[in-house]
Amino acid sequence: MTEKDPDQELVVVYVSNNPMQAEEVRCLLEGSGLVAFVWDNHVVALNPFLGGPLGGVKVAVPQDQADAARDVLREAGRLGVDAP
């Protein structure tokens, strides 16, 4: 896994209303050597009705890894309706 640059902007590459799907995507990206973060997973897990107002559970990567992350997701069949 590459090191995170603290000044690098993060880009959302996947959104889901299911926290477990977002965690699967994070694991998939990290298994491919990318840095990935999941946002709002705990809030949506505790109260699923907040998923809509929050915009779902988001998986983000550093900006310089966004294209590679989308390629990994595309190859895994995870891009589509849930992708931003």
Secondary structure, 3 states (H helix, E strand, C coil): CCCCCCCCCEEEEEEECCHHHHHHHHHHHHHCCCCCEEECHHHHHHCHHHHHHHCCEEEEEEHHHHHHHHHHHHHCCCCCCCCC
